[in-house]
């Protein structure tokens, strides 16, 4: 797992100012060193520069990047971030075609496969990836991103060329790039945040390679092409066949993603998703004579302060105990204090380059920093709720019928603390509405499907394109910021493709939330864990944390130099802070309620200041 960056311009001669442009590449590497603390390298040609920082997971002694190959008088070079889980199979197939290899890395498999088969080779990759590839024969630069968008890749057009990076901060290292945010960018932050529109980078001029797409830069032309998308087809298998097929897919995805030359661990919450991943991993390692390390996360004194509600009906610790004993893992309990939770709010902004999921994100960043001291690779249960219909909005009638994002139905909190003139100038609700309807129109339909099933698909597609992407971004940035590689077996595209066409009465078999996934895990988990009611990622209920956030927010609105004050109304904020917090009415997802709204505004303030954002 790594960080990539670079630039391309068909009209340039970067080699003519070698020292200058090598310095730029090194600065781009420096900005993303957290993604790859083990090694770094650069490549500079006449029209193209590539930069890479490496977290060594596969082929520890080889696989250095940028990797360069030569054939027929031409040169190909690649920088790559990710893991190709079927690399051994692909390598064997290429060797049978006569290709020779000098390393055991998946990087070389991608490069050699592209040289042999061109862009279509990407369709054969099973993995998480973002890579830039220079084709000297065609004098073209390619940017590829994995099907579900697990790994990030941003770019900006500069003159007749392009600048790209795993994280936006790398792009901002390029000469002449400024952190500018226009009205559209503010609509993203205030109207959609912590989500953002797929394909957009919020900063003016910054875009994102969409999941399942690649970019070609050749001459002065920049083209965007889709190589993968979901398709709707009738589901042919009966219930028993479907459950068996899903079990096979989940088992295979987890085992494939254990591919590593360093030890792997798992995150274990006690819910069915992470428990199933853990149980499969543990059984596989036991077969090899090894014991799996697992980690769970909670907050100091949550056993005292916890308040059950519709979104979080129970605490996780008792369930973690059951699973770690049942699966026989070596478990570590991690806790976060209020002070750490607050401090990491701002490091989380630097990890994401944007305001993010407030303390939901800062806590994950803190926990990843602790896990990274012992491990480089972890497997998580992320994405199962989006794929198998686990969230409340898949089931509640008011969400089902809502003509808006079902996880952000209450738009009031987004505008009630803003200045009146900001609300008038920024079409926040209209912007969010347009984004929602655009995605609804993109949803792959199935001819002859009932209106209810059609709506199920729409909600599923919204989740895959929006909510899941927000959580994948959170997982990538918080883990990679600390030098930890997080893998998400449920985001295997084979699982997503198959589950997409499974009808709702099977996904929710017997009226049970995520019934299909639970059936797929029956051979690995005890019934009490398998059928536990969903409880999301934990958050703090300590009133002392809320008091801390309120005090810091008060300091901000009383600071005449705080940049967020051009957007928010101090008197409205004070009045809001005098009201009791409502933990049961989140404004985003299940976890972001009153305290998180204040924390999010603190992040906005830090982002504007730290990145010296120019509002245009």
N, C-alpha and C positions, 0 to 999 in steps of 0.2 A: 504494500500500500504506500502511496507516495503523493507528491504534489507535482503538477506539470505547469509549464508556462512557456511563452514564446511569442514570436511575431513573424509576419510574412508581408512582403511588399514586392510585387513583380518589377516595379520600377527602381527599386533601391539597389544599392551596392553596399551592404552592411560590412562586407570584408574590407572595403576601402577605408573604413573607420573602425577597424577591428577592436582597438582598445576601448573605445566608447561603448560599442554595442555588447561586448563581452561584459563590461561593467553593468550594463542594464540587465543582462541575463542573470548575473550574480546577485543583483539587488532583488530581482524577482524571486530567486531562490531563497534569499535571506528572509523575505517577507513570509514565506511558507515553510520555513525550516521545521516548524513543529510537525508538519505532515510527514517529514522524512528526515529524522535526526541522524540516521546512520551513514548516509553517503550523499554526495551531490555531484552534478556534472552539467556541462553546457556543450552545445553544438552551434557553430556559426558558419553559415554559408553565404553566398552572394545575396540571395533573396529571402533567406529564412534563418531564424534563430530559435533554438530549443533549449529549455532549462528543465532540470529535474532534481528533486530531492527524494531520497529513498528511505523507506522503512522496510528493512530486509525480512522477508517472510519465506519466500521460495528461492532456492539456489543461493544460499547466503554468500558463497565465495564467488559466484558469477552473477550474471544478469545486471551488470552495471548499465546505467543509462546516462545520457542518450545512447541508444544502441544503433550502430550503423552497419549496413550491409552493402556490398558492391557486386554488380553483375552487369556484363555487357557494356562496360564503360560508364554505367550510371550508378548513382548513389541513393540509397534509401535510409532514412533515419526515423526513429520513433522515441517518444516519451510517453509513458503509460502509467496510469494510476488504476489499480484494481487487482482482481484475481480472476483467472479463467479456470473454472472448476473442472472442465473437461479437457484440460490441456494435454493430459497423457494420451487420451484417445486421438485428439487432433494431431499431436506430434507423430504418433504411429502412422496415421493416415498419410501425412506429408512425407514421412520417410519412405513409405511404400511407393510414393510418387517420385522418389529420387532426391528429395530434399535432404541436405545434411545440416547438422546442428553442432554448434560449438559450446552451447550452455545447456543447462537444465531448466531454464527460466520460461515462464509463459510469455514474457516479452518477446522472445525470439520466435515463439510459435505464432504470435500475431503478425510480426513483421514478415516472417517467411511465408505465412499463409496469404498475406496481402500481395506479396510479390508474385506468388503463383496464381492467385485467383481474383485479385482485385477487390473491389468494395464488397462483393457478394460474400466474401469470407466472413464478414462480421455476423452474418446470419447463422453461422455454425458455432458461434461462441456462446457458451453457457457460463455467465459470470457477471460480475459487477465491474464496470470499466468506464474510463474516459481516457482517450489517447489522441495524440496529435502525431500524424505521420507525413513525413516529407517524401514525395515521389519525385526523384531527380529526373526520371525518364519523361514524365509529363510536366515537370516543373510546377507541381501543384502541392498544396498543403491540405490535408484532410483532418477534420475534427470529428471524432466518433463518441457517442455516449450510449450507455447500456439501456436496455429496453424500458426499465422501470425508473430510471433516474436515481439509482442508489449513489453513484459517484457524480460529482458536480463538474461542470465545465462552462465557464463564462467567456464571452468575447466582446470586443468592441471594434468597430470599423474605424480605421485611422487613415485618412487620405485615400490612397489607392490600395491600402493593405488592411491588415487585421492584427489585433493583439488578443491573446487568450491566456487563461489561467484557471487552475482549479478553484481558486477563491478570488473574489473581486479585488482584494488587496494587492494581488500580483499585477493586475491590469493598471492599478493606480500608480505603480512604479514606473510605468512607461512614460518617457518624456512628453510633456504637454497634456497628459491626462489629469483631469481635475474631478474632485468629488462634487458634482453638480446634481441637484435634484429639482426637477420641474413639478408642475401641478400633477402630472400623471404619477410621478414617483411618490408624491405626498398622498395621493389617493391610494396607492398600494400600501403605504405604511399605516395610514389612519383608517382607511376604508376596508382593507382586507387583512392587514397584519394581525398575527405573525405569519399568516400565509402570504403568498405572492403569486401573481399570474405566471404560469409556466411559459418559459421562453423569454421572460423579462428579468432584468437585473436591478431594477429600481433606480439606480444611478443613471443619469442622462447619458444616452449613447451606449450603455452596457446591455447586452443581451445574453441569453443562456441557450446553449445547445439543448434542444428539447429531448426528453427521453425517447429512445427509439429512432433518433435522427442522426444524420451526419452532415457536415458542412464541407463544401469543396471551394477552395480559394485557388483560382487559376487565372493568370493574367490580372485583369482588373475586375473580373467577375467573381462574385461570391454567391454560391448556390446552396440551398437547403433542401435536403431530401429525406423522406421517411423510409426506413427499411423494415419497421415492425409496427403493427398496431393491432388492437383487439378486433376480433371479428365475431359476429353473432351467428350461431348455428343451432339447429335443433339438437337437444341432448338425447342420445339413443339408449344409454345404459339404464338398467333398473337400479333400485336402491342398493342392493348387495354389491353389484358390480361397481357402482359409483364409489361406495365406501372403501372397497378393496383397492380401486384405482387410486383414490386419494391417499390411502395409507402408503401405497408403493411410492407415490410421488414425494410425499413428505419425508419418508425414510431415505429415499435416494438423495433428495436435496440436502438434508442434514449431513449425511455421510460424505457427499461430494464437498460440502463446504468445510469439512474438517481438514481438507488438504492444507498442509502446512509443514514447514521444516522446523517450526518452533512449537511449544506446547499451546494448546487452545484451552479456553475456559468458556463458561456460559454465564449470562445474567439470569438469575432465578427469582421471580417474584412470588411464586406459589400459584399463579394463574395457569390455566390450561395451556396457553401458548408457550410461555417460557419453560413450563414443566415438561411439555412434550419434547421440545428441542433438547432439554437437559437429559431426559431419560434416554433418548436415542443416542446422544453423545456418550453418556456414561456407559451404556451397554456396549457400545463399540470399543471404547477404551478399555473396559474390563476384559473384552475378548483379546486385547493386545497386552493384558497384564498391567494396565495403568489405571490410575484413579483420576477422575475429572475434578477440577477445581471450579467452584461456583461462587457467585457473589449476589447478595441481596442488598437493597438500599432502603433506608428509612431515615427519619428525622428524630433528633434528640427530644425525648419526652413526648413523642407522639402517642405512646401508650396511655399517657395521662390526658392529653389534649384532644385526642381523636373524637370526632363527632360523625357518626354514621349519617349518610344521606342517600338519596336515590342513585347518585353517581358512584359513591364509594360505600357500599353496604358493610364492609368488614375490613379489618386490618390484615396485612399480609403475613406477618411473622409466624403465626401458628401453622400456616399452610406451607411456608418455606421449610419449617422444621420437618413436616411430614414428607415432603418431596426429597429433601436432602438425605433423610434417613432411608427412605424407600429406594432411592436410586444409588445410595452409597457414595455420595460425593464428599469431597473435602471442602467444607463451606466456610465462607468468611462473611460476617455481618458488618456492613458499613453504615455509619450514621453521619449526618450533616447537622451542624449547629447553625443557629440563626445568623451569627456573624459571618460564617463561611458562605451561607446561602445568599446573603446580601452582597458580600464582596464579589462573588462570582457572577452576579448579575451583569457586571460590566466587562468581565473577561469573556462572558458568553457573547456579548455584542462584538467583541474583537474576533471571536471565533467564527461568527456568522457573517460579519461585516454589515449587519443590519440589526435593528431591534428584533427580538425573537420571543420565545415563549416564557419570558420573565423567569420566575424561580423554578418553573418546570424544566427550563433549559439550564439554568445556572446550577441546579442540583445535579443534573446528569453530567455536566462538565466536571463538577467536583468529584463525583463518584468515579468517572472515567480516569481522572488524574490519579486516584488511589489504585485502581485496577492496573493501570499502565506501569506501576512500579514493579509488578510481578509478571505481567503478561503482555504480549503484543497482539494477540488475536482473541476475540470473543465472539460467540454466537448469541443472538438475541431472538426474542419472540415477536419482534416488530412486524407489522403488516397483516397479521392474521385477522384482526377485527375488520379491516377494510375489505379483505378478500372474502371472508366467510360471513359477514353481516353481524358483527358483534356489538356495534355501537347502538345506543338507545334510539338514535334517529332512523335506524332501519325499521324500528318497530312502533314508535309513537305515531299516532294518527296526525297530530298537529305538525310533526316534522315531515311526515310522508306527503302531506298536502301542501306544505309551504312552498311558495314561489320564490325561494331564496336558498342560500346555503344552509342546510339543516343544523350545522354546528354553530352558526352565528345568526340565529333568528332574531335576537334582540339587538337592533342596531342602535338603540338609545345610548348605551355606554360609549359608543364611538364618537358621538357628537356632543354629549351633554357637558363635557369639560372644555370644549374648544371655544375660542372666541367667536362671537356672532359673525364677525366679518369673514373669518376663516370658513365657517359653515356655509356662508353665502357664496364664497369664491370657489370652494372645492366641491364638486358634485359627487360627494362620497357615496351616498346611497345609490345614485344612478350608475356610478362607475362599478360598484359591486354587483348591481343588478345586471349590467351588460356582461360582466365576466361570467356570472352564473348562467345566463341564457345562452351565451356562446358555447359553453361546455355542454349544456343540454342538447343543443343542436348538433354537436359532434358525436353524441352517444350512438354507438352502433346499434341499429334496431334489428329486430327479427320479425320478418313478415308473418302476420297472423297472430302475433302475441297479444294477449289481453291488455287493456289499459293498465291494470294493476301490475302485471309483470313488466310492462314497458317502464312504468315508474320505478320498479325495483332496479331495473338496469340503469336508469338515470341516476338514482341515488348511489348505486355501486360505482358508476363511472365518475361521479363527482368525488367520491371518496378516493378512488385510485389516482385521479389527476390532481387533487387538491390536498385533502387532509393527509393522505399517506405521504405525499411529497413533503409536506411540512415536517412530518415526523422523521422521514428519511434524511432531510437536511439537518434536523436536530441531531440525529444519530451520527451522521458523518462528521459534522463540524465539532461536536463535543468530544468524540472519540479521537479524531485525527489531530485536534488541537493539542492533545496530550500524548500523541505517539502511540495510539491504540487503534487497531483495525477491528471494526465491528461488522459482522456479517449477518445477513438477514435471510435465512433459508426460505421463509414463506414468500419472499419476493422472487423466488425462482420463476422464470417466465412460464415454465410448463405448468406449474400450479395455478398461476394467474389465468392462463389461457383455458385450462380445464374448468376451474371453478366459475369462470365468467359465464359459461353456458349451462351450468348446473341449475335447474329450476329452484325457486325459493323453498318449495315444500321439501326439498332434499337438503338444501343448506341448513334449513331450520327444521330438520326432521323431527317429527313428533311434537312440534311446537317448541322445541328446545333451541335456545340461542346457540349458534355455531354447532348445531347437532352433527353436521357432516364432519367437522374437524374432530369433535369428541369421539365419533365412531372410528375415525382414522387412528386415534390414539389409545384405543381400548386395550391393546396388547402391551402398552408401556406404562400406564398409570393406574393407580387404585381409583375406584369409583368415586370416592368422596372428593378427590382432586379433579377428576375428569369432569364432574358435574357441578363443580363449585360455581356460584354465581359470579359474573364478571365484576372485577374491581380494577380500576385503571392504575396507572403509575402513581405512586404515593406523592402526597404533598404535605407540607407542614400545616398544622392547625394551632400552632403556638401563638397566642395573642401577642406575645412579646415581639415576634417577627413583624406582625402587622403594625405594632406601635413604632418599631424601628423604621419601617417603610414610610409611614405617615410623617414621622419626624424629618426624614430625609427629603420627602416631597415638600414639606413646609419650608425647608431651607432653600429648596430650588425656586419656589415661587416668590420667595422674598429676596432672591438674588437678581438684581437688575441685569446682570450679564449672562444669566442662564439662557441659552438659545431657545429652549423649548417654550419660553414665555412669549415668543412671537406667535405661538399656536394656541396655547391654553389660556383660559381665564382663571386667574388666581382665586378670585372670590368663589367661582363655581367649584373649584377644587377644594377650597376650605369647607364649603358647605357639604360637599360629598364626604369629606373625611370625618365630619361630625356624625354621620349616619352609621348605624351598625352594618357590618359587612354581611352580605348574603352569599354564603358559600354554595347554596343550592341553585343559583341562577347564573351560571357561567356565561360570559360574553363571547368566549371562543372555546369550542370543544367542551370537555367535561370538567376541566380543572381551573380555567382562568376566570375567576370571579373578581370581587371587589379589590382585595389586596393585590391581585395580579394586574389589574388595570393600572393601579398606581405604580407598580414595579415596571410595567411596560412603558409608562410615560417617563420614568426615570431612565430607562434604557434609551428612549428616543432622545432625551436631553444629552446623554453621554455620547450617543452616536453623532448627533449634530456637532458636538464640540470636538470629540476625538478625531473625527474624519474631516473636520473643518468644512463641513458641508455648506455649499453655496446654494441657497434657495433661489431658483430662477423662474 
